[in-house]
Amino acid sequence: MNGTYFVTGIDTNIGKSIATGWLAKQLFDCGRSVITQKLVQTGNSGYSEDIELHRKIMGIDFTEVDKKGLTAPVIFSYPASPHLASRIDNQNLDLEIISKATEKLANQYDIVLLEGAGGPMVPLTTDLLTIDYIAQRAYPVILVTSGRLGSISHTLLCFEALLQRGIKLYKVIYNMYPSTDKIIEDDTLQIIKLYMNKYFPSASLVNMPKVDL
């Protein structure tokens, strides 16, 4: 595993930020050179709470690249989709700033985990969806899902969107917390495995337990 990977989720509050920090910790503990980045942070001012969460899970302090702003190059104050948050803050979303920051991180680290804002179809601007940004840069995707009711449909819709744009699915992280209904949870996992084997046979699936914060 080397390069830049885009971490997205099937829905809001699916555990995407926790999963990003958790995966980074697994890699970090194995001695890998890894850093996380937030594509666009909304609902904050001056710092990224998601990057702060990543570092907490990884068990490290803010790094030099955090302090330089490379891991959260764009921050908007309103907690909304980037296209709306940028409009409310009366600022343009400069995608070039994000791309250059990612490139700098990729030159310093073997692995960059780039966490999106919300799901893959979230608008960055009125003309560009997150998934289009991913496709333009050919980032492999790490998709966070769970066993809660509704996850099958949301996950398979994400699969369809990735297939349509020719995007590689690298890994699915199955968030096992909170467990809602064991019967639904187990069946959801089996259906996801079935469709991964059918459409993304090279992708791996990993179960993520509850992460202590």
N, C-alpha and C positions, 0 to 999 in steps of 0.2 A: 504494500500500500504506500504509494508516493504520489504527490501532486495535490491539486485542489479539489475538494469534494463539497458538493452543495447539500446542506442538510435542510430538508423541508419536512412538513408534516401534513397529515390528511386534513387537519382542522386546527383552529385556534385552541390553545390550552390542551394539546395532546401530549405535552411533555417534551417539546422540541428542544428547548434551551437546556433542560436537565439532561436529555439524551446527548446533546452536543458536548456538554461538560463531562458526562460519564464516559463517552467514547474517547475523548481527549485524555482522560485520566488513565484509561486502560492502555492507551498507546504510550503515554508519558511514563507509566510505571514499567513498561517493557523497554524503556530506554530510547524510545523513538523521539525524533525532533518534531514536535507538533505544536501548533498554535490554533486558536479559534478566532474567527472574525464575525462580526455582525454586519450583514449587508446594509440594512437601514434600521436604526433604532428609533422607535417612536415612544412617546410618553415619558421622555426623560429630558433633562437639561444639563449639559456639560459633561455627562458621563453615560455609559451604557450599563444598565442594571443587568442585562443578559451576560455581558462580558464579566461583570463582577461575579455573577452566579457561576459562570464557567470556571473562573479562577478558584472560587471557594470549593467547588467539587473536585477540582484538580489538586487542591491543597497547596496552592502557591499564591504568592502576592502578585499584584499588578506588575507586568513586565515592562521593559523599556519601550517595546512597540505599542503597548497599551497607553503608556504615558505620552507617546508621540501622536496618538490618535489614529494609528494605522488600523487597529482592530475594530474601531467604530468610527469610520470617517464621516458618516452622515447621521446626525441626531436631530430629531424633531420633537417638539414638546407635547404635541397632542397625541393621545393613545388611539391611533386609527391607522388605517391602511396608508402606506407611504404617499400615494397620490393625493389623498385628502389631507394628511398631516402636513405635507409640504405647502399645500394651498393655504391652510389655516395659518401657518407660520410665515406665509408670504415669501417663501424661498423656493428656488428651482432645485430639483433633485439632479445633481450633477453625477451622472453615472461614470464619467471618466475618472473622477476622484476615487470612486470605489474601486474601479478596475486597476488603477495605478497602485492603490494601497494593497490590493490582493497580490499584485505582481511583486511588490517589494517584500511582502511576507513570504511569498513562494521562493524568493531568492535567499531568504534567511532560514527557512524551515523546510524540512522534507515533506511535511504534511500540513495543509491548511484546511480546517473545517469551517466552511463559510455558511453560517446560519442565516436563513431567510427570515422575512417578516410574515408570519402567517403561513398559509398554504401556497402551493405552486401557482394557483390562478389569481393570486392577489395582484392588483395593479400597482406597478411602480410609478407609472404615469398613466394618463388616460389613453395613451397609445401603446404602452408596453407592459405586458404581464411579466410576473416573476419568471414563469416558465420559459418565456421568450428570451429573457436575459440569460438563463441557464443554457438554452439551446445555442444561442449565439456564441457562447464561450466553450461549448462542448464539455461542461462540467459533468462528471458522473454524479448521480444522485444517491443520497442516503435518506430513505423515507421513514419517518416515525409514525407508527400506528399503534393501535391498542385493541383490547378485546371488548370494549364497551359497545353497547347496542348501536348499530349504524355504521360501525367501522368497516364492515365488509363493503358496503356500497361506496363509501368515501375512498377506501383503499383501491378498489378496482377502477374507479373513475380516475384516480391518479395514474394507475398503470396505463389506462387508455390514453391519457394525455401525454405521457412519456413516450409511448409507442408511436403516437401520431407525429411527434416531433423528432423521432429518432434519438432520443436521449437514453443514455445507458443508466440502468438501475444497478448500482453497486451493492447496496445493502438495505435491508429492511430491519429497523429496530422495533421490536414488539414490546411496548410499554406494559408491563404486567401490573402496574399500580395506577389507580386503585382497581382492585378486582371487584367487579360488580355482580356478575352471574357466571359461575364456573362453567355451566353448560354452554352458555353463549360464548364465553371466552375461549373454551377449547375448540368449539366448532369454527369460530372466526379464524383461529390460528390455522386450522386444517385447510380452510378455503383459501386463505392467503398463500399458504404453501403450494396448494394445487395450481393456482394461477401464476405464481412465481415460476414453478417448474415448467409451465406451459409457455410463458412469454419471456421470462428472464431466467433461463436455466443457470446462467453463470453467477447470478446474484446470490448473496448469502443472507440468512436470517439469524438474528441474535435476540434472545430474550433479555430485556432490561428489568431487573428487580427494582424494588423501592430503593431510592437513593436518599441516604440520610443527609440532610442539609444543615 
